[in-house]
Amino acid sequence: MRADHDHARALDDRGMRPLAGAVALTGIIFFAELAGGWWTGSLALIADATHMAVDLLGLGLSLFAAVVSTLPADPKRTYGYRRVEVLAALGNAIALMVATGFILREAWARWAFPTPIAAAPMLGVAALGLLANLASAAILWSKSRGNINLRGALLHVLSDAAGSVGAILAAVVILCTRWYEADALASAVICVGIVATAGWLLRDSVHILLEGAPPHLDLEEVRSALAALDGVKEVHDLHLWSVTQGQEAMSAHLVVSDGREAASVLKAGRELLASRFALTHVTLQVEPEDR
């Protein structure tokens, strides 16, 4: 019974419940905007619905990653499965960019050959989409800090909200001026937001997969702090990386002066790294000065 409770808590900690809520809301609005775009002839609504279809795939992938990331480590995956979250974020970024290409191609065709649009229903559907996107963002917000998987899902939802705003503005312009090109223009602006969102997510995902140093930690500051420990003469082979966002690891070799007890240096080093840098997954190797 205890194990079941711990597993459920782990799933909640990885954001499974907020993700499930966001999937449900996004699915409802996807079908509403797709039907609304077909009914009104609005490319902006269809663009946003297409974006939401990609988001449904991305949110589903994020939900799957949240579940898989709670699996324990095994002999083949000694760090466990937490990095699946980073792979999900990378997949989301790529999917967003692919969807953008299709939308831009259609937007150009609509700009060159404008078609009449039923702006009033378009406005209503877009407003409904905006409310649902804001609700999904509120659900994901509290859990998204320090979790790249949930941050990717949140960025999806926020870019959807921006798309809904674009569709609303286009509908208002068409209602007031009958300038149907506004629909294609709004679609292109939506695509700019999608590309920006995907770019941030792609950059952060690749950085983690390349085992780059966590952005909130300065390698030289960590090196200087360790070198300042009593008895430490040199710090080399220092590495900082993230298994996933919020789970950092570090390894280093410490050259210590003759006569210094290795155990005391290791203890001081671990205490320093935990208290000052919040680094707890640490591997330190002590080497004698004359090596």
Phi, psi and omega in degrees: 000319179298318180298319179297320180294318180295321180293318178297321179294320179297319178298319179294321179297327179277000173088027183295317183294312176301322180295319179297319177296318179294322178299315181297313181295317181296321178298318179298313183288329176303310181294323179295316182288325178296314178295319180295321178294319178294320182291315185270344184080018184272119175292326180300319177291319178294322177299315180293323177295320177298316176301319180292328176297317176297320179296322177300317176297315181294317179294322176297319176297320179296320178296316177299316180296322179298323179288312183296326184295344179274353179295143183288161176295153178220177183301334179267335180236079189291340175267001185083205187241021183296331183288349174303328177299320180291319177297322178296318178297319178296317178298321177299317181297316181294317180298320178299317181292322178296315180299324181298321180300316180294319181294317181297322178298316179290324179298320179296320178296319180290328178292319180288325182228081182299145177236149179299146184227138175279093191290325183296308175298324177302317180297317181296315181294319180295321178295320177298318178298319179298315180299317180294320179296320178294323177295317178297319179297320179296323179294320186275337191305309188295331183265353189279342181288128179079013179222106185294331178296310179290328178295321175298318178296319180296318179297323174303310184294319180293323177291327172299317179298319177297321177297320178295321176299317178299318179294323178297313180297319179297319179298318180296316179299317181294319178300321185274329190235347186061024178272092188289342177297342179301330179296314179293321179298316178299322179298318179294320179295320177303318181296324177300316178296321179296315181296319178298315178300311182295324180297315178298315183293318179297316181301311183292322180295313180296322179301317179291317181295332176276006179058042174289159179294138177304136187297336181273359180243135179258120184302315183290329177293319177295317179299315181296321180295318178291321180294336181278353178295146181300123177094349181273123182263330184203149175236125177218174184050044180273128180227136175235134178204172178239133170290313169210171182299128181094356177232088184267155178221158183210147172219150181197157173252132179246122174269121185246154180291153180301139178094345178281136181282126184300320183298319182291324177294317179297317180297315180296320180296315180295318179296319178298312183295324180288316185282322186268326185241001181058034178260115182244338177267087192232139172237115179243134177240127182264134179235142177291155186296327186272011182289000000 
